[in-house]
Amino acid sequence: MELRWIEAFIAVAEELHFGRAAERMRMAQSPLSQTILKLEKDLGTSLFDRNTRTVALTAAGHAFLPHARRVIDDLDLARRASRTATAGVYGHVNLGFSGALNHLTLPPLTRAVRERYPDISLTLVDRIVTSDAVQHLGHGTLDLSFVGLPMNAPGIASRVISREALGVTLYADHRLAGERDILLSDLANDDFVAMPLNRGSANRESMIHACLDAGFRPNIVQEVIDPFMVLSLVAAGVGVSLMPVGVSSIIPSGALFVPLRGTPPIFEAGLAWAPSNVSAALNIVLAVAEEVLPTPA
């Protein structure tokens, strides 16, 4: 097995298109296809299901991908280590996040890591909801991820980093837009915008539980995976939604955040990782996170 075979496999696996992967590898498509065939012959299994229209990873391809990435990461680590005469921490950490929900937690962590440990390379993977994070952490395609809590996932560790009250996001001409705070039950007949059910969003689950506790099941008329797009659709008048109070500082024009009256539901967020897949670089990032994102009292 040659290193360029692995690099070619990763390119096709990420692009799922031989033409784009060939451009990325700066080679013709036919030699790229031959390279993949050589790798599959060496492994004794097919890595891709392909026809004239689509390319998809097989089960074997999915299983091989995190190990292939680890080989390339380890080689990069070795190269950087060999170019310096001083001891230090090197490595690569893939960090998942969900977008707007992490606008207060992602920046301080990434800035601190990059300032203190410039030889730790961070790859940020967006639109990762909690169930996605569990799968990716278990497969080794993510090293660390922001998640919603509680999270019941064998083999995955987590730590709380924030607790925020849930509030209501309304479009600007909503009938309750002028209120200082509102009862959640006042929205029983409204349409809601939410993150998708089939992606296992902890934010959606928190919203559903809060509405059920208020005596109704929300009528969800639109689902989008990006939390900021939820806010944008609220601004467009598609519906209302529930979000942690932290998003109140990034509400788009045409929408507003209104607190809930009484004792509001609490949304807990955290960091999650697989203890069986902890590297020296990940240990450093976890230690930095303990400092800049401490568990709230």
C-alpha positions as CSV (number, residue, x, y, z in Angstrom):
1,M,0.0,0.0,0.0
2,E,1.3,3.4,-1.0
3,L,0.7,6.7,0.7
4,R,-0.6,8.3,-2.5
5,W,-3.3,5.6,-2.7
6,I,-4.5,6.6,0.7
7,E,-4.5,10.3,-0.3
8,A,-6.5,9.5,-3.4
9,F,-9.0,7.5,-1.3
10,I,-9.5,10.4,1.1
11,A,-10.0,12.8,-1.8
12,V,-12.7,10.6,-3.4
13,A,-14.3,9.9,-0.1
14,E,-14.7,13.6,0.7
15,E,-15.7,14.7,-2.7
16,L,-17.8,11.6,-3.7
17,H,-17.0,12.6,-7.2
18,F,-14.0,11.2,-9.2
19,G,-13.8,14.3,-11.4
20,R,-13.5,16.8,-8.5
21,A,-11.2,14.4,-6.6
22,A,-8.9,14.2,-9.7
23,E,-8.8,18.0,-9.9
24,R,-8.0,18.1,-6.1
25,M,-5.2,15.6,-6.6
26,R,-4.0,17.4,-9.8
27,M,-4.2,14.2,-11.9
28,A,-6.4,12.8,-14.6
29,Q,-9.5,10.9,-13.7
30,S,-8.4,7.6,-15.3
31,P,-5.2,7.3,-13.2
32,L,-7.2,8.2,-10.1
33,S,-9.6,5.4,-10.8
34,Q,-6.8,3.0,-11.3
35,T,-5.2,4.1,-8.0
36,I,-8.4,3.4,-6.1
37,L,-8.7,0.0,-7.8
38,K,-5.1,-0.8,-6.7
39,L,-6.0,0.2,-3.1
40,E,-9.2,-1.9,-3.2
41,K,-7.2,-4.9,-4.5
42,D,-4.6,-4.5,-1.8
43,L,-7.3,-4.4,0.9
44,G,-9.4,-7.2,-0.7
45,T,-12.6,-5.2,-0.6
46,S,-14.6,-2.5,-2.4
47,L,-14.4,0.9,-0.8
48,F,-16.9,2.7,-3.1
49,D,-20.2,1.9,-4.8
50,R,-20.1,3.7,-8.1
51,N,-22.1,4.0,-11.2
52,T,-22.3,6.5,-14.1
53,R,-24.1,9.0,-11.8
54,T,-23.2,8.6,-8.2
55,V,-20.3,7.6,-5.9
56,A,-20.9,6.4,-2.3
57,L,-18.7,4.8,0.4
58,T,-19.4,1.2,1.1
59,A,-19.4,-0.1,4.7
60,A,-15.7,-1.0,4.3
61,G,-15.0,2.5,3.0
62,H,-16.7,4.1,6.0
63,A,-14.7,1.9,8.3
64,F,-11.4,2.6,6.5
65,L,-11.8,6.4,6.3
66,P,-10.9,7.5,9.9
67,H,-7.9,5.2,9.8
68,A,-6.8,6.7,6.5
69,R,-7.1,10.2,7.9
70,R,-5.1,9.2,10.9
71,V,-2.3,7.9,8.7
72,I,-2.1,11.3,6.9
73,D,-2.4,13.2,10.2
74,D,0.4,11.2,11.7
75,L,2.6,11.8,8.7
76,D,2.0,15.5,9.0
77,L,2.8,15.4,12.7
78,A,6.1,13.6,11.9
79,R,7.0,16.1,9.3
80,R,6.4,19.1,11.6
81,A,8.2,17.5,14.5
82,S,11.2,16.9,12.3
83,R,11.4,20.5,11.3
84,T,11.8,21.9,14.8
85,A,14.5,21.6,17.3
86,T,12.4,22.5,20.3
87,A,10.1,20.1,22.2
88,G,6.4,20.9,22.0
89,V,2.9,19.5,21.5
90,Y,2.0,18.5,18.0
91,G,-1.2,17.0,16.6
92,H,-4.5,17.4,14.8
93,V,-7.9,17.8,16.5
94,N,-11.2,17.6,14.5
95,L,-13.7,19.7,16.4
96,G,-17.5,19.6,15.7
97,F,-19.9,22.4,16.4
98,S,-23.5,23.4,15.4
99,G,-23.1,27.0,14.3
100,A,-25.0,29.8,16.0
101,L,-25.5,27.8,19.2
102,N,-21.8,27.8,19.8
103,H,-21.0,31.5,18.9
104,L,-20.1,32.2,22.6
105,T,-18.2,29.0,23.3
106,L,-16.3,28.1,20.1
107,P,-14.3,31.4,19.6
108,P,-12.6,31.5,23.1
109,L,-11.6,27.8,22.8
110,T,-10.1,28.0,19.3
111,R,-8.3,31.3,20.0
112,A,-6.8,30.0,23.2
113,V,-5.6,26.8,21.5
114,R,-4.1,28.6,18.5
115,E,-2.4,31.2,20.6
116,R,-0.8,28.8,23.1
117,Y,-0.3,25.7,21.0
118,P,0.3,26.8,17.4
119,D,1.5,23.3,16.4
120,I,-1.9,21.8,17.2
121,S,-4.0,22.0,14.1
122,L,-7.7,22.5,14.6
123,T,-10.2,21.4,11.9
124,L,-13.6,22.8,12.6
125,V,-16.6,20.8,11.3
126,D,-19.9,22.7,11.3
127,R,-23.6,21.7,11.4
128,I,-22.9,18.9,13.9
129,V,-25.9,18.2,16.1
130,T,-25.7,15.9,19.1
131,S,-26.5,12.6,17.5
132,D,-24.1,13.4,14.6
133,A,-21.4,14.1,17.2
134,V,-22.0,10.7,19.0
135,Q,-21.6,8.9,15.7
136,H,-18.5,10.8,14.5
137,L,-16.8,10.5,17.9
138,G,-17.5,6.8,18.0
139,H,-16.1,6.3,14.4
140,G,-13.1,8.5,15.1
141,T,-13.9,11.1,12.4
142,L,-14.3,13.7,15.2
143,D,-12.0,14.0,18.2
144,L,-14.1,16.6,20.2
145,S,-17.5,18.1,19.7
146,F,-19.9,20.7,21.2
147,V,-23.1,18.9,22.2
148,G,-26.4,19.4,23.9
149,L,-26.9,17.6,27.2
150,P,-27.9,15.3,28.8
151,M,-26.4,12.7,26.4
152,N,-26.7,9.0,26.9
153,A,-24.0,7.5,24.7
154,P,-21.9,4.5,25.8
155,G,-18.2,5.1,25.3
156,I,-18.6,8.9,25.0
157,A,-17.5,11.2,27.8
158,S,-18.9,14.7,28.2
159,R,-18.7,17.8,30.5
160,V,-21.2,20.7,30.9
161,I,-19.8,24.0,29.8
162,S,-23.0,26.2,29.8
163,R,-26.5,26.4,31.2
164,E,-28.8,28.8,29.5
165,A,-32.5,29.7,29.9
166,L,-34.6,29.0,26.8
167,G,-36.6,31.9,25.4
168,V,-38.8,32.6,22.4
169,T,-37.7,34.0,19.0
170,L,-40.5,35.9,17.3
171,Y,-40.8,37.7,14.0
172,A,-41.0,41.5,14.4
173,D,-44.7,41.8,13.6
174,H,-45.9,38.9,15.8
175,R,-48.8,39.7,18.0
176,L,-46.7,39.2,21.1
177,A,-43.6,41.1,19.9
178,G,-44.1,44.1,22.2
179,E,-44.3,42.0,25.4
180,R,-41.4,42.0,28.0
181,D,-41.9,38.3,28.6
182,I,-44.5,35.8,27.6
183,L,-46.0,32.4,28.7
184,L,-45.0,29.6,26.4
185,S,-48.6,28.4,26.4
186,D,-49.5,31.6,24.5
187,L,-47.8,30.1,21.5
188,A,-49.9,26.9,21.4
189,N,-51.5,27.9,18.1
190,D,-48.4,29.2,16.4
191,D,-46.3,27.6,13.7
192,F,-42.8,26.6,14.8
193,V,-39.4,26.4,13.0
194,A,-37.1,23.7,14.4
195,M,-34.0,21.7,13.7
196,P,-34.7,18.3,12.2
197,L,-36.0,15.4,14.2
198,N,-34.0,12.8,12.2
199,R,-30.7,14.5,13.0
200,G,-31.1,14.1,16.8
201,S,-30.9,17.8,17.8
202,A,-30.8,18.4,21.6
203,N,-32.1,21.9,21.0
204,R,-35.2,20.5,19.2
205,E,-35.7,17.9,22.0
206,S,-35.5,20.7,24.6
207,M,-38.1,22.7,22.7
208,I,-40.5,19.8,22.4
209,H,-40.2,19.0,26.1
210,A,-40.8,22.6,27.1
211,C,-43.9,22.9,24.9
212,L,-45.3,19.6,26.2
213,D,-44.7,20.8,29.8
214,A,-46.7,24.0,28.8
215,G,-49.6,21.8,27.7
216,F,-49.3,21.6,23.9
217,R,-47.3,19.9,21.1
218,P,-45.7,22.5,18.8
219,N,-46.9,22.6,15.1
220,I,-43.5,22.4,13.3
221,V,-43.9,23.7,9.8
222,Q,-40.2,24.0,8.8
223,E,-37.0,22.1,9.7
224,V,-33.5,23.3,9.0
225,I,-30.1,22.0,10.3
226,D,-28.4,25.3,10.7
227,P,-29.4,27.1,14.0
228,F,-28.9,30.6,12.4
229,M,-31.2,29.6,9.5
230,V,-33.8,28.8,12.1
231,L,-33.5,32.4,13.3
232,S,-33.5,33.7,9.7
233,L,-36.8,31.8,9.0
234,V,-38.3,33.2,12.1
235,A,-37.3,36.7,10.9
236,A,-39.0,35.8,7.6
237,G,-42.3,35.1,9.4
238,V,-42.3,31.4,8.8
239,G,-42.9,30.6,12.5
240,V,-41.5,31.0,16.0
241,S,-38.9,29.0,17.8
242,L,-37.2,28.4,21.2
243,M,-33.5,29.1,21.5
244,P,-31.0,29.6,24.4
245,V,-30.7,33.2,25.6
246,G,-27.2,33.3,24.3
247,V,-28.5,33.8,20.7
248,S,-30.2,37.1,21.7
249,S,-27.0,39.0,20.7
250,I,-27.1,37.6,17.1
251,I,-30.8,37.8,16.3
252,P,-31.1,38.8,12.6
253,S,-33.1,41.9,11.5
254,G,-36.8,41.1,11.5
255,A,-36.7,38.9,14.6
256,L,-36.5,39.4,18.3
257,F,-35.8,37.3,21.4
258,V,-38.4,37.4,24.3
259,P,-37.8,35.8,27.7
260,L,-40.3,33.3,29.0
261,R,-42.3,34.2,32.1
262,G,-41.7,32.4,35.3
263,T,-39.0,29.7,35.6
264,P,-37.8,29.0,32.1
265,P,-36.5,25.6,30.9
266,I,-32.8,25.3,30.9
267,F,-30.7,24.2,27.9
268,E,-27.4,22.5,28.9
269,A,-24.5,22.4,26.5
270,G,-21.2,20.6,26.8
271,L,-18.1,19.1,25.1
272,A,-18.0,15.4,24.3
273,W,-15.1,13.1,23.3
274,A,-14.3,9.4,23.2
275,P,-11.9,8.4,26.0
276,S,-10.7,5.5,23.8
277,N,-9.5,7.9,21.2
278,V,-7.6,10.5,23.2
279,S,-4.4,11.8,21.8
280,A,-1.8,14.1,23.4
281,A,-3.2,17.0,21.3
282,L,-6.7,16.3,22.4
283,N,-5.6,16.1,26.0
284,I,-4.1,19.6,25.6
285,V,-7.3,21.0,24.0
286,L,-9.4,19.4,26.8
287,A,-7.2,21.1,29.4
288,V,-7.5,24.5,27.7
289,A,-11.3,24.0,27.6
290,E,-11.3,23.4,31.3
291,E,-9.8,26.8,31.8
292,V,-11.7,28.9,29.2
293,L,-15.0,27.0,29.3
294,P,-15.3,25.9,33.0
295,T,-18.3,23.9,34.2
296,P,-20.7,26.5,35.6
297,A,-21.7,26.3,39.2
